[in-house]
Amino acid sequence: MALNDADHEMLMNHEDKLSDHERRINDLSQKMSDTMDRVEESNKYLREQNTNILNAVIKGNAISENHKHEVEMLTKQNLWKVVGIVLGSSSIVYMIIQQLFHVIH
């Protein structure tokens, strides 16, 4: 069955439109692929940053715990020093008062 000129022209027009649609689909597919590659790179960068932040927080927490322990130890040491000073000074005051009473009598 032979095609007349109008049918042949219509067939060629459809082939052109089909080629145009295939080109657009290929372009969109390539753009989507490029976009997905950029998103994946961005996600990779963000995961690395999150890992760095998490490690810094963990390290900071460890340093904070160590510092807290050191402060508690210093507080205990200073408390015993204060108790010692108070007891020592009260002993000296007691001895001075006792000597005064001894001198007065």
C-alpha positions as CSV (number, residue, x, y, z in Angstrom):
1,M,0.0,0.0,0.0
2,A,1.5,3.2,-1.2
3,L,1.3,6.4,0.8
4,N,0.0,9.5,-0.8
5,D,1.8,12.8,-0.3
6,A,-0.4,14.0,2.6
7,D,0.0,10.8,4.5
8,H,3.7,10.8,3.9
9,E,4.0,14.4,5.1
10,M,1.9,13.5,8.2
11,L,4.1,10.5,8.9
12,M,7.2,12.6,8.6
13,N,5.6,15.3,10.9
14,H,4.9,12.6,13.5
15,E,8.4,11.2,13.2
16,D,9.8,14.7,13.8
17,K,7.5,15.3,16.8
18,L,8.5,11.9,18.2
19,S,12.2,12.7,17.7
20,D,11.6,16.0,19.4
21,H,9.9,14.3,22.4
22,E,12.7,11.7,22.7
23,R,15.2,14.5,22.7
24,R,13.3,16.4,25.4
25,I,13.0,13.2,27.5
26,N,16.7,12.6,27.1
27,D,17.4,16.2,28.2
28,L,15.1,15.9,31.2
29,S,16.7,12.6,32.1
30,Q,20.2,14.1,31.9
31,K,19.1,17.1,34.0
32,M,17.6,14.8,36.6
33,S,20.7,12.7,36.7
34,D,22.9,15.8,37.1
35,T,20.6,17.1,39.9
36,M,20.7,13.8,41.7
37,D,24.5,13.7,41.5
38,R,24.6,17.2,43.0
39,V,22.2,16.2,45.7
40,E,24.3,13.1,46.5
41,E,27.4,15.3,46.8
42,S,25.6,17.7,49.0
43,N,24.4,14.9,51.2
44,K,27.9,13.4,51.4
45,Y,29.2,16.8,52.5
46,L,26.5,17.2,55.1
47,R,27.1,13.7,56.5
48,E,30.8,14.6,56.9
49,Q,29.9,17.9,58.6
50,N,27.5,16.1,60.9
51,T,30.1,13.5,61.8
52,N,32.6,16.3,62.6
53,I,30.1,18.1,64.7
54,L,29.1,14.9,66.5
55,N,32.8,14.2,67.2
56,A,33.4,17.7,68.5
57,V,30.3,17.5,70.8
58,I,31.5,14.1,72.2
59,K,35.0,15.4,72.7
60,G,33.5,18.6,74.4
61,N,31.4,16.4,76.7
62,A,34.4,14.3,77.7
63,I,36.4,17.5,78.4
64,S,33.5,18.9,80.3
65,E,33.2,15.8,82.5
66,N,36.9,15.8,83.2
67,H,36.7,19.5,84.1
68,K,33.7,18.9,86.3
69,H,35.6,16.1,88.1
70,E,38.6,18.4,88.6
71,V,36.4,21.1,90.0
72,E,34.8,18.7,92.5
73,M,38.3,17.5,93.6
74,L,39.4,21.1,94.1
75,T,36.2,21.9,96.0
76,K,36.8,19.0,98.4
77,Q,40.5,20.0,98.9
78,N,39.6,23.6,99.6
79,L,36.9,22.5,102.1
80,W,39.4,20.5,104.0
81,K,41.8,23.4,104.0
82,V,39.1,25.7,105.3
83,V,38.2,23.2,108.0
84,G,41.9,22.9,109.0
85,I,42.4,26.7,109.0
86,V,39.2,27.2,111.1
87,L,40.3,24.5,113.6
88,G,43.8,25.8,113.7
89,S,42.8,29.4,114.2
90,S,40.2,28.5,116.8
91,S,42.9,26.6,118.7
92,I,45.2,29.6,118.6
93,V,42.4,31.9,119.8
94,Y,41.6,29.4,122.6
95,M,45.3,29.3,123.6
96,I,45.5,33.1,123.7
97,I,42.4,33.4,125.8
98,Q,43.7,30.7,128.1
99,Q,47.0,32.5,128.5
100,L,45.1,35.8,129.2
101,F,43.1,34.1,131.9
102,H,46.3,32.6,133.3
103,V,48.0,36.0,133.3
104,I,45.0,37.7,134.9
105,H,44.7,35.2,137.7
